[in-house]
Amino acid sequence: MPLNDALLEAYHQLLTHFGSQHWWPADTAFEVMIGAILTQQSRWLSVEESICNLKKKGLLEPEALANAAPQEVEEAIKPSGFYHQKAARIQNLSRYLVEHYNGDLDRFFGRELLQVRNELLQLDGVGPETADSILLYAGAKCVFVVDAYTVRFCSRFGLTKEGRYDAVKSFFEAGLPRNVSLYREFHALIVQLGKQYCRARPLCEKCPLSGKCVYGLEMNSEKTNKG
């Protein structure tokens, strides 16, 4: 099966099974940007609590967050962990946006994709996954986000054995139509698959992709032979 057909078939099977994920849940693009940093090494429920705390303090605006006392920011985001480090990072991002773009995210995102991406990658604590999450979900830029779930999905489904971030990202972008909504939904569905079925110790027999997954088929074959 051609690459794009295999990817789209997997996408539609996951969408049928899980339904639309409505991801990223946020009121503003700036909230997405802050959430993308807070979610590093943290559960989403903890990030939601931190976001809620920032909202209550009126700190989910670039200028307000940039000028807030570090201790106030740290206290607000404690639930998401590593709060000293993350507070410094989200304030650094906020100051950058205020100093260079007057806090105007339309100006920030309204430029060529690679220019914005390279700028994000220069900021402390913003690696490729965080940068692409910001670009896709906050900036509506057509980039595919790769995380550990994506790499595992590709390997087990027999799509690619390549595990490098840029290689997996290019793999998806070459195999799928360039569509922001599709990229958002597919990434969210892969995360859901990874959480529910395609775990470190997978639940292959219950997985919606078990009939097409190379790893799952091998596991079932081994069980049959042992039986």
N, C-alpha and C positions, 0 to 999 in steps of 0.2 A: 504494500500500500504506500502511495506517495507520502512524503513527510507531512505536507500540509493537511492531507486527508486524515492521517492518523491523529494529528494533534486536534483537529476540529472534531473528529469523532469522539475522542476522549473528553473534549470540552462539553459536547452536547450530552454525553452520558453522565458526566458529573453534574451538569446543570439540571438534568431531569431528576437525578437522585437527590441532590441537596437543595435545589431551588436557588433563586437569586440571593446573593449574600449581602447586597446593599453596603458594600465596603468602599470607602473608608467612612465610618460613622463620625461626622464632625459638622459643626455649624459653619465654620469658615476655613479658608485655605490656610490661614495662620495656625489655627488649631491643629490641622493635619501636620504642618511642619513641626510643631512642638511635640505632638504625639509620636512622630516618627523617631525623634530622639529619645523620648521617654520610654518607648517600647523596647529599646535595646536591653537585652537580658532581663526582661520583665514580662509578667503576664498582663494581658490586655485589661483584665478587671482592675488590676492595680493602677494601670495607666489612666483608666477612666476616673478612678478616684482622685488621682493627682490633677487631671484636667478639671474636674469639678471644683477642686480646691482653688485652682488658679482663677476659674470663673468667678467664684464667690468673692475673691479678693480684687476682682477687676483687672487681672493681669494677663488676660488673653488678647492683648493688643501689643503690637511691636514696641511702641514708645513706652507704654506702661511697664512692660516686662523689662525693657532695657534699663529703665531708671529705678527699678525696684531695689530695695535692700536685699543683698544676697541671702541673708538669714531668713527673710520672709519667703523668698522663692524656695529655698531649701525645705522649709517647714511645709510648704504647700505640696511639694512633690515627693515627700518622704515615702509614700506608699509604693512608688515605682522603683525604689532602691537606688543605690549609688547616687544619692541625692546631692552630695557635694559636687561631684563631677558633672552630673546632668544639669544642675542649676547653672553652673558656669557655662556649659555648652549652649543651653537655650538662651541665656542672657547674651552670650557672644553672638549668636545668630540674630537676635533681636537688635542689638546695637549695629550690626553690619547692615541690616535692612534699613534702619533709621538713618544711619550716616550716609549710606550710598544711594538709597532710593526713597528717602523720606517716609519709610514704612509702607510704600505703595507696592503691593504685590503684583498688580497688573503691570507696572513698569518692570519689576524684577523678572517676571515670567514671560513678558512680551518680547522676548528676544530669541535668537537662534538656540535650539535645544542644546547643542554641545557647549555653547558659551555659558549657558546657565548651569549646566552639569559641572563643567570644570570649576566654575566659581563656587558651587556648593562643596565640591571635593576639597577646596582649599580651607574650608572651615573646620575648626577643631571638633572631632567627634562625628564627622559626616563622612562615612565611607560609601562605597558604591551602592549597597543595598538601601541605606538611608537616603542617599541622594536620589536614587531612582524612585523610591516610595514617594518622596516629596514631589518629584517631577510628574509622576503619573497621577497621584491622587490629589495633590494641591494645585499643580500647574497644568493639568490636563495635557501633558506631553506624552507622545506615543513611545514610551519605553517600557520594556517588560522587566518586572521586579523579580529577582532571583533570591531565594533564601534556602535554608537547609531542606525544607520540604520539597522545593522545586528540584533540587539536585537529586534527592532520593527518588522522587517520582520519575525523573528522566532515566535514571539508572535501572530501576526495577521494571519500568515499562518497556525497556529495551530501546529507548529513543536515542540516547547517547550515553557513553561512558565518561564523557568529558565532565570534569567537576569544577573547572575554573569559572569564576563568576562571569567574566566577559564572554567566554565561549558559550556558556549556557544561555546567557542573555541573547547573544547573536543567533543561536539556534532557534529560539522561540520567535524572534523578530523576523527571521528569514522564512519561517514556516507558517506564520499566521498573517492574515490581512492586517494592515496597519490601521487599527481601530482602538481608540482609547477605552471605550466601554468594554470591548472584548478583552483587552489586556487586564483591565481592573477585575472583571468577573472571573477570568480564568485563574489569575493569581490567587484570588480569594478562595476559589473552589479547590485549588491544589492545597492550600493551607488547611482547609476543612478536611480534605482527604487524609492529609498527613496526621492530623489530630485524632481522627476517628478510626482510620483503618491502616494507613500506610505508616505505621509507627516503627520504632527501632525493632520491636518484636511485632510484626504485622499480623493483622487479622484478615488474611487473604480470603478465607472462605466466605466472608461477609462483604468484601470489597465490591463496589459497583463496577470496577474494571477488571475483575478477576479473570474473566473469559478472554481478555486481550493482553493482560499483563504477563510478560515473559517470566518474571520472578514468581508470580502466582501460579502460573501453569507448571513451572518446575517444582514448586512446593507440592502442588496437588499430585503431580506424577510420582514424586518421592513417597508420599503417603500411600498412594495406590500400590506401589511396588512393595512397600513394607507390609501392607495389609495382605 
